[in-house]
Amino acid sequence: TFQRQLQQSDCQNVLMKKVFDTHMLFLQINQSAAALKHIFAALRLFVGKFPSAFFQGQADLCGSLCYEILKCCNHRSRSTQTEASALLYFFMRKNFEFNKQKSIVRSHLQLIKAVSQLIADAGIGGSRFQHSLAIINNFANGDKQMKNVNFPAEVKDLTKRIRTVLMATAQMKEHEKDPEMLVDLQYSLANSYASTPELRRTWLESMAKIHARNGDLSEAAMCYIHIAALIAEYLKRKGKINISKTNCISINITVQ
């Protein structure tokens, strides 16, 4: 009935936010496995009808949906895990199709951010969550329509990176009383996201806080200089700032 209004401004409008929040309430309040099955079906229809709301403009709706679906991937019910994994795979596939079969950059980034948040909120990463990741990989491997494109490889890379974050987080917890080892683990994780500046910045900020807490102010400053270089590179590529061909910020940090 309100499809035209929902599609205004490329689905970036107040009514769309209200409808989306209503959908999210069904996942945020405990439901039976039977009810969740119908909720997942409604969400598939919703994403299918309004992909612009998730894959264009602000990433808020995309991030919120990724968070709630991942939470369901850690559900105690195997049927709910399977349904949630299927919805997540569908969501990534829609992202790939929306980007004209080029990438799933937005869902990749928002899913990794959601995993990082859920580690603190819900303690995910056990056998149930690993089972859901395996289901998603199986969907990608068995999707005949995507056999000749790079989508299955992108899904595999995403699930691999999620496992890397989970493993690194577990190691960090083991070494939380060893600041040097903790920072080393965070540095390795930051480097693994060299191609994803937003996530790399998140881990560099975390490293800076640890250094500052331990009184290692020069090391903390170096982390912030790295962050400044990331932002400068982004602004240069967007044409927002005009700097010379090569700018040396520090002895080992250069903006290209």
Salt bridges, closest charged atoms under 4 A:
ASP21 OD2 - LYS17 NZ 2.87
GLU68 OE1 - LYS71 NZ 3.12
GLU97 OE2 - ARG93 NH1 2.85
GLU97 OE1 - LYS94 NZ 3.68
ASP143 OD2 - ARG93 NE 2.81
ASP157 OD2 - ARG161 NE 3.34
GLU198 OE2 - LYS113 NZ 2.80
GLU205 OE2 - ARG201 NE 3.07
GLU233 OE1 - ARG237 NH2 3.74
